[in-house]
Amino acid sequence: MKQNSNILGALIREMRSVYAEGGNVMQFARQQTDTIENETQAIEIAYDLQAGTYIDWARQEPSIKARWCNQIADILSPLVNQNTSLLEIGCGEATTLAGVVNRLNPQPNKVFGFDISWSRCVHANKWLNEKKVNAEIFVSDLFEIPFQDSSIDIVYTSHSLEPNGGQELLALKELLRVARRKVVLIEPLFELASTAAQKRMEEHGYVKNLKGVAESLGFSVSHYGLLDFIENPLNPSGMLVIDKTDCVNESLDHSLWRCPMTHFPLEKVNECFYSAEGGILYPIVEGVPMLHQKNAIIGSAFEAMTKR
């Protein structure tokens, strides 16, 4: 444990130094880590260091950001009505989420977004407030989303699966578990990319064969192709809509959340989320629920204390 702590401490110091000097902190992280667990830690550190930069870019390039959000809203609009629940996976600072929701008509009933970085979630809440968009933002892990099975109508991504090459099957299984009706992936599509773009995507460890993986799981893909507006030709954004037609659960409002550790029901109680069945609680920090396994607190005495 001490050795692992020393390694993590050194990684944090080195990544902070690289970022302060204007270096590519994500590239540095890839060079320093060689396991999935360490890579996840490095990604979280990098995202934390970069928190706020996406909002800065959205302010600097409002027309480009608006065009991107309009494009996604056009894709989602036929799938959304006033009773729809919507979740963005890896929402970052919510610059896309806010732009998309503001352009949807009618507006979805419930909107959620999560990111692995607490700092990004804090920035996201400020941005959503500024844009007058009502959404619940929380910290979570892409591979252990704290929602019940078939609980969210539409689950979508915006280049958040991108860096998870080799984990396509696990990622899609989790998104399809949570989705009630559709999973909409806005991601770089390796198979439709140019040779130069494919080379770059391989170097960065980007996802591949999303359509094939979805179909191997027994789901149909109703839309597949590159988008009209692609900001970077070497990172060709595409759309893939996966239909989940086998779902029979129409409403799970009474037990929307689940503990990411035990999968027991999870409810918001005071300033935390609590699983009575497991005696586990998750804190809320500056308005951001920390719904990641590593944030779990074993605290069966909590329930008795709240009843005093």
C-alpha positions in Angstrom: 0.0 0.0 0.0 2.8 2.4 0.9 4.5 1.7 -2.4 1.3 2.3 -4.3 0.8 5.6 -2.4 4.3 6.7 -3.3 3.7 5.9 -7.0 0.5 7.8 -7.0 2.0 10.8 -5.2 4.9 10.9 -7.6 2.4 10.7 -10.6 0.4 13.6 -9.2 3.5 15.8 -8.7 4.8 15.0 -12.1 1.5 15.6 -13.9 1.0 18.9 -12.1 4.5 20.0 -13.2 3.9 19.0 -16.8 0.6 20.9 -16.8 2.1 24.0 -15.2 4.8 24.0 -18.0 2.2 23.8 -20.7 2.9 20.2 -21.7 0.4 17.6 -22.9 -0.7 16.1 -19.6 -2.7 13.3 -21.1 0.2 12.2 -23.4 2.4 12.2 -20.4 -0.1 10.1 -18.4 -0.2 7.5 -21.3 3.6 7.3 -21.2 3.8 6.8 -17.5 1.0 4.2 -17.0 0.6 0.7 -18.3 -2.4 -0.8 -16.4 -6.1 0.0 -16.6 -6.3 0.9 -12.9 -3.4 3.4 -13.1 -4.6 4.7 -16.4 -8.0 5.6 -14.8 -6.2 7.4 -11.9 -4.1 9.3 -14.4 -7.2 10.3 -16.5 -8.9 11.6 -13.4 -5.8 13.7 -12.4 -5.5 15.1 -15.9 -9.2 16.0 -16.1 -8.9 17.7 -12.7 -6.0 19.8 -13.8 -7.8 20.8 -17.0 -11.1 21.7 -15.2 -12.5 24.9 -16.5 -10.7 24.9 -19.8 -13.8 23.6 -21.7 -15.9 26.4 -20.4 -13.1 28.9 -21.4 -13.1 27.4 -25.0 -16.9 27.5 -25.2 -16.8 31.2 -24.3 -14.0 31.8 -26.9 -15.6 29.8 -29.7 -19.4 30.2 -29.1 -20.4 29.6 -32.8 -18.4 26.3 -33.0 -19.9 25.1 -29.7 -23.4 26.1 -30.8 -23.0 24.2 -34.1 -21.9 21.1 -32.2 -24.7 21.2 -29.7 -27.3 21.9 -32.4 -26.1 18.8 -34.3 -26.6 16.6 -31.3 -29.9 18.2 -30.4 -31.2 17.5 -33.9 -30.3 13.8 -33.3 -31.9 13.6 -29.9 -35.0 15.7 -30.6 -37.1 12.9 -32.3 -36.4 10.7 -29.3 -37.3 13.2 -26.5 -40.6 14.4 -25.1 -41.7 16.1 -21.9 -41.7 12.7 -20.0 -38.2 11.7 -21.1 -35.2 11.2 -18.8 -31.8 12.0 -20.4 -28.3 11.2 -19.3 -25.0 12.4 -20.7 -22.1 10.0 -20.0 -18.9 11.9 -19.1 -20.4 15.3 -19.3 -17.3 17.2 -18.2 -18.1 20.8 -17.6 -21.6 20.4 -19.1 -20.8 22.7 -22.0 -22.4 20.2 -24.4 -25.2 19.1 -22.0 -26.4 22.7 -21.4 -26.3 23.5 -25.1 -28.1 20.4 -26.1 -30.9 20.7 -23.5 -31.5 24.4 -24.3 -32.1 23.4 -27.9 -34.4 20.5 -27.3 -38.1 21.1 -27.8 -39.9 19.8 -25.9 -37.6 19.7 -22.9 -36.9 16.4 -21.2 -38.5 15.8 -17.8 -35.2 14.8 -16.0 -31.6 15.5 -17.1 -28.5 13.9 -15.6 -24.8 14.1 -16.2 -21.8 12.7 -14.6 -18.0 12.9 -14.8 -15.1 11.1 -13.1 -13.7 14.5 -12.0 -15.2 16.4 -9.1 -13.6 19.7 -10.2 -15.3 19.3 -13.6 -18.6 18.7 -12.0 -18.3 21.8 -9.9 -17.6 23.8 -13.0 -20.5 22.1 -14.7 -23.0 23.2 -12.0 -21.9 26.8 -12.4 -22.2 26.6 -16.2 -25.7 25.0 -16.0 -26.8 27.7 -13.5 -25.5 30.4 -15.9 -27.3 28.8 -18.8 -30.5 28.2 -16.8 -30.5 24.5 -17.4 -31.8 22.2 -14.7 -29.7 19.0 -14.4 -28.4 16.7 -11.7 -24.6 16.4 -11.9 -22.6 13.8 -10.0 -19.3 12.0 -9.8 -19.3 8.5 -11.1 -17.5 5.8 -13.1 -18.4 5.0 -16.7 -18.2 1.3 -15.8 -20.4 1.4 -12.7 -23.2 3.9 -13.2 -25.3 4.4 -10.0 -28.7 3.9 -11.7 -31.0 1.0 -11.7 -31.4 -1.3 -14.8 -33.5 0.3 -17.6 -34.0 3.5 -15.6 -33.0 6.3 -18.0 -34.9 6.7 -21.3 -32.1 8.1 -23.4 -28.4 7.7 -22.6 -25.9 9.5 -24.8 -22.2 10.3 -25.1 -20.2 13.1 -26.7 -16.7 11.8 -27.2 -16.6 10.4 -23.7 -16.1 6.7 -24.7 -13.3 7.9 -27.0 -10.2 7.1 -24.8 -11.4 3.7 -23.7 -10.0 1.5 -26.4 -10.1 -2.2 -25.5 -13.0 -1.7 -23.1 -15.7 -1.2 -25.7 -17.7 -4.3 -24.6 -17.7 -3.4 -20.9 -18.7 0.2 -21.7 -21.5 -0.6 -24.0 -22.9 -3.3 -21.6 -23.1 -0.7 -18.8 -24.7 2.0 -21.0 -27.2 -0.5 -22.3 -27.9 -1.8 -18.8 -29.0 1.7 -17.7 -30.8 2.8 -20.8 -34.6 2.1 -21.2 -35.0 3.0 -24.8 -32.0 4.2 -26.7 -28.2 4.6 -26.4 -26.9 7.4 -28.7 -23.1 7.4 -29.2 -21.5 10.5 -30.6 -18.0 9.2 -30.9 -15.1 8.9 -33.4 -15.8 6.0 -35.7 -12.6 4.2 -36.5 -14.0 2.1 -39.3 -15.2 5.1 -41.3 -12.1 7.2 -40.7 -9.3 8.0 -43.1 -6.0 6.1 -42.9 -4.4 9.1 -41.3 -7.2 9.4 -38.7 -7.1 5.7 -38.0 -3.3 5.9 -37.3 -3.9 8.8 -34.9 -6.8 7.0 -33.1 -4.6 3.9 -32.6 -1.8 6.0 -31.2 -4.2 7.5 -28.7 -5.9 4.2 -27.8 -9.4 5.2 -29.0 -12.4 3.0 -29.2 -13.1 0.7 -32.2 -15.9 -1.4 -33.7 -18.7 0.1 -31.6 -21.3 -1.0 -34.1 -20.0 -4.6 -34.1 -19.8 -4.7 -30.3 -23.4 -3.5 -30.0 -24.7 -6.0 -32.5 -22.7 -8.8 -30.8 -24.7 -8.0 -27.6 -27.9 -8.7 -29.5 -29.0 -5.1 -30.1 -29.9 -3.4 -33.4 -28.2 -0.3 -34.7 -30.8 2.0 -36.4 -28.4 4.8 -37.4 -24.7 4.7 -38.2 -22.5 7.2 -40.0 -20.3 10.2 -39.8 -21.7 13.6 -38.8 -22.0 16.5 -41.2 -20.0 18.8 -38.9 -16.7 17.3 -37.8 -14.4 19.8 -36.1 -11.2 17.7 -36.6 -11.0 15.4 -39.6 -8.4 13.4 -37.7 -11.0 12.7 -35.1 -14.0 11.9 -37.2 -17.2 12.2 -35.1 -20.0 9.8 -36.0 -23.4 8.8 -34.7 -24.5 5.4 -33.7 -28.0 4.8 -32.3 -28.6 1.6 -30.5 -32.2 0.5 -29.9 -33.2 -1.2 -26.7 -36.6 -2.7 -27.6 -36.6 -5.6 -25.1 -37.2 -3.4 -22.0 -40.5 -3.8 -20.2 -39.9 -1.5 -17.2 -41.9 1.7 -17.8 -41.1 3.5 -14.5 -38.5 3.1 -11.8 -38.9 6.5 -10.2 -39.2 4.9 -6.7 -35.8 3.3 -7.0 -33.8 5.3 -9.6 -30.4 5.2 -7.9 -28.4 2.2 -6.9 -25.2 1.8 -4.8 -22.2 1.4 -7.2 -20.6 -1.0 -4.8 -23.4 -3.4 -3.7 -26.2 -2.5 -6.3 -28.6 -2.1 -3.4 -31.2 0.8 -3.7 -29.7 4.2 -2.9 -31.6 7.3 -1.7 -30.7 10.9 -1.0 -30.8 11.5 2.7 -29.9 15.0 4.0 -26.4 15.8 2.6 -25.5 12.3 1.3 -26.8 9.3 -0.6 -27.5 6.3 1.6 -28.1 2.6 1.0 -30.0 1.3 4.0 -29.7 -2.3 2.9 -26.0 -2.1 2.7 -25.3 0.5 5.4 -23.2 2.5 2.9 -23.3 6.2 2.4 -21.8 8.5 -0.2 -21.0 12.2 0.6 -22.1 15.3 -1.3 -19.3 17.8 -1.6 -20.2 21.4 -2.6 -23.4 20.2 -4.1 -21.9 17.3 -6.1 -22.8 13.7 -5.1 -19.7 11.5 -4.9 -21.2 8.3 -6.3 -18.0 6.4 -7.1 -17.1 3.1 -5.4 -14.0 4.7 -3.9 -16.1 7.3 -2.2 -18.2 4.7 -0.3 -18.3 5.1 3.5 -19.3 2.0 5.5 -21.6 3.6 8.1 -24.6 1.5 9.3 -25.0 3.9 12.3 -25.9 6.7 9.9 -29.6 5.7 9.7 -30.0 5.7 13.5 -28.3 9.1 13.8 -30.7 10.7 11.3 -33.7 9.5 13.3 -32.5 11.1 16.6 
